[in-house]
Amino acid sequence: MKRITIFSGHYGSGKTNIAVNYAFELKNKGLDVSIADIDIVNPYFRTRDSAKELEKAGIELVALPFANSNVDLPSLPSEVYGLVQRRDKSVVIDLGGDERGALALGRFTPYIREENNYDMFFVVNFYRPLTRTADEAIEALCEIENAAGLKFTGIVNNSNIGAETTKEDVEKTLEKADELSLKTSLPLVMTTVDEALFDAVSAPNKFSLKLQEKLF
């Protein structure tokens, strides 16, 4: 595990829910953890929805001041700089997908590169429009890399169709995830599975997900 873990992916990939679950996972391992929401693209799915649970677990949350509102301005809290620069705790970053969202990371890229203790994981849902194939996913991946100024270090297969997802729905995307890994030379670091299906699904590097509760 690296000190900084960044999750990004195309719109609707589910990266926010993964980032929150991953922060809890790190905390359960005894690490001092902060989670930063710098997604300036999507105002509807925010880490702030889990604010009470994060606070109860002792996880610091740094979120956009306009989270859970209909205002979506590219204004990032100064606390994010501190998390990147201090180097005294583990940091999980929820980064907006697509070019516009990834640009938000650019101002922190020099510090991240200097420390060189990060992972940036590309989250893909093969059931979402524009990422239904490995080649489509690669196009989105390259757009984010170019805008963020950082290279991805791994892939997260988060393929699902929401509450309707079955074990077969997850397993039938494994070949696509392997194809994406092969074509990008990036490791498949995890296959996320809803906690209710976790034991039933046969997949490499499974990561159990508890769905984030939405407040509105």
Secondary structure as GFF3:
##gff-version 3
##sequence-region A 1 216
A	DSSP	beta_strand	4	9	.	.	.	ID=ss1
A	DSSP	alpha_helix	15	28	.	.	.	ID=ss2
A	DSSP	beta_strand	33	38	.	.	.	ID=ss3
A	DSSP	three_ten_helix	47	50	.	.	.	ID=ss4
A	DSSP	alpha_helix	51	57	.	.	.	ID=ss5
A	DSSP	beta_strand	60	62	.	.	.	ID=ss6
A	DSSP	alpha_helix	79	86	.	.	.	ID=ss7
A	DSSP	beta_strand	90	95	.	.	.	ID=ss8
A	DSSP	alpha_helix	98	102	.	.	.	ID=ss9
A	DSSP	three_ten_helix	103	105	.	.	.	ID=ss10
A	DSSP	alpha_helix	109	115	.	.	.	ID=ss11
A	DSSP	beta_strand	118	124	.	.	.	ID=ss12
A	DSSP	alpha_helix	134	148	.	.	.	ID=ss13
A	DSSP	beta_strand	154	157	.	.	.	ID=ss14
A	DSSP	three_ten_helix	162	164	.	.	.	ID=ss15
A	DSSP	alpha_helix	167	171	.	.	.	ID=ss16
A	DSSP	alpha_helix	174	184	.	.	.	ID=ss17
A	DSSP	beta_strand	188	194	.	.	.	ID=ss18
A	DSSP	beta_strand	206	209	.	.	.	ID=ss19
###
